[in-house]
Amino acid sequence: MSIKISQPLIVFSLLQGVRAVKVLGILCMIDEGECDWKVVVIDKDDKWAPFINDIEDVEDQLPGLCDAIREWYRTYKIPDGKPPNVFGLNEKFMNKKYANDVITECHEAWESLISGEKARQIDGENDDVKDLVRNLSKHSLFTLAEDLNVHTEIREENFGEEDSGAIFF
């Protein structure tokens, strides 16, 4: 299956459940030495959605919001005694096209992992890594969740099935 980037990305909001959103841009945060992409989206039904289509529109329509987002991600772990996070790409938010390219690349890496293709490419790795990669399959990913039956009231009857209307990559 392939990603249809022209379609809204579906995300889970802790306060609002599953929502269709428009991808606007992306920020490259370096979290404890690893790249941790932060995708900036807007709910497709938000009152600002008709006016905001790319990260540049965020700064035009809501000046200072990108800076506030970056500073929140820079400092949110400081109360836990961790140092401030740093950012790649000169601390710049990248545009919608760049974000969609990153999403596609991450999806392809995930697809390679769950399809077993990645497992066939790791002959040089130790047994722990091989076991972890082998266990990450379409079927075992669901077993990693503590309880998939939590909040069943927000699920359609055919949750998790290809024809459920959910976006499957």
C-alpha positions in Angstrom: 0.0 0.0 0.0 1.2 3.6 -0.5 0.6 6.8 1.4 -1.7 9.3 -0.2 -0.1 12.5 1.0 -2.9 14.6 -0.5 -5.3 13.1 2.0 -5.5 14.5 5.6 -3.2 12.8 8.1 -5.1 11.0 10.8 -3.8 11.7 14.3 -5.0 10.9 17.8 -5.6 13.8 20.1 -5.7 13.0 23.7 -8.6 15.4 24.2 -10.5 14.9 21.0 -9.9 11.3 19.8 -9.1 10.6 16.2 -9.0 13.7 14.0 -8.3 14.4 10.3 -5.6 17.1 10.0 -3.6 19.0 7.4 0.2 18.7 7.6 1.7 22.1 7.8 5.4 21.6 8.5 8.0 19.8 10.6 10.6 20.6 13.2 13.8 18.5 13.7 14.3 18.2 17.5 17.4 16.4 18.8 16.2 14.6 21.9 18.9 12.9 23.9 21.1 12.7 20.8 18.4 11.3 18.5 16.4 13.0 15.8 12.8 13.3 17.0 10.6 14.9 14.3 7.7 17.1 15.4 5.0 17.3 12.8 3.0 20.5 12.9 -0.7 20.0 11.9 -4.0 21.7 12.0 -7.4 20.0 12.4 -9.1 20.1 9.0 -12.2 21.5 10.7 -10.4 24.2 12.7 -11.6 27.8 12.0 -8.0 28.7 10.9 -7.7 25.7 8.5 -8.9 27.6 5.4 -6.2 30.2 6.0 -3.3 28.0 7.0 -1.9 25.5 4.4 1.8 25.5 5.0 4.2 26.5 7.9 4.8 30.0 6.4 1.0 30.6 6.8 1.3 29.9 10.5 3.8 32.7 11.0 1.7 35.1 8.8 -1.6 34.3 10.5 -0.5 33.6 14.0 2.8 35.5 14.6 5.1 34.0 17.2 3.3 30.6 17.4 6.2 28.7 15.8 8.7 30.3 18.2 6.4 29.3 21.1 6.2 25.7 19.9 10.0 25.5 19.5 10.6 27.0 23.0 8.1 24.6 24.6 9.9 21.6 23.0 13.3 23.1 24.0 12.4 23.4 27.7 9.7 20.8 28.5 12.2 18.2 30.0 14.1 20.7 32.1 11.8 20.2 35.2 12.9 16.5 35.0 16.5 17.6 35.4 17.4 17.1 31.7 19.2 19.7 29.6 17.3 21.8 27.1 16.6 20.0 23.8 18.4 21.3 20.7 17.2 21.4 17.1 18.6 20.5 13.7 18.2 22.4 10.4 19.2 25.7 12.1 16.2 25.5 14.3 14.0 26.2 11.3 10.5 24.7 10.8 10.5 23.0 7.4 7.6 23.4 5.0 4.7 21.0 4.2 6.6 19.3 1.3 9.6 18.6 3.5 7.2 17.3 6.2 5.4 15.0 3.8 8.8 13.7 2.6 9.8 12.8 6.2 6.4 11.2 6.8 6.8 9.1 3.7 10.4 8.1 4.6 9.4 7.1 8.1 6.4 5.2 6.8 8.6 3.3 4.4 11.0 2.4 7.2 8.1 1.2 9.3 6.7 -0.8 6.4 10.1 -2.5 5.8 10.2 -3.4 9.5 6.7 -4.9 9.8 6.9 -6.7 6.4 9.9 -8.7 7.5 12.1 -7.1 4.9 14.2 -5.5 7.6 14.6 -8.8 9.5 16.1 -10.3 6.4 18.7 -7.5 6.2 20.1 -7.7 9.8 22.3 -10.8 9.6 25.2 -8.9 11.2 23.2 -7.8 14.3 23.2 -9.5 17.7 20.4 -11.9 18.7 18.5 -9.3 20.9 18.2 -7.0 17.9 17.2 -9.8 15.6 14.5 -11.0 18.1 13.1 -7.5 18.5 12.9 -6.9 14.7 11.3 -10.3 14.1 8.7 -9.7 16.8 7.6 -6.4 15.3 5.1 -7.7 12.8 1.6 -6.7 11.7 0.2 -9.2 14.2 2.5 -8.6 17.1 2.3 -4.8 17.1 -1.1 -5.1 18.6 0.2 -7.2 21.5 2.6 -4.4 22.5 -0.3 -2.2 23.6 -1.3 -2.7 27.1 -5.1 -2.9 26.4 -6.5 -2.4 23.0 -10.0 -2.6 24.4 -9.8 0.7 26.3 -12.2 3.3 24.9 -14.0 1.0 22.6 -16.8 3.5 22.6 -14.9 5.6 20.0 -14.3 2.7 17.7 -16.2 1.5 14.7 -17.3 -2.1 14.7 -14.7 -3.0 12.1 -11.8 -1.3 13.9 -8.5 -2.4 12.5 -9.9 -3.9 9.3 -8.7 -2.7 5.9 -12.2 -1.5 4.9 -12.9 0.3 8.2 -12.3 3.7 6.6 -9.2 4.2 8.7 -6.0 5.2 6.9 -3.7 2.2 6.5 -0.3 2.8 5.1 
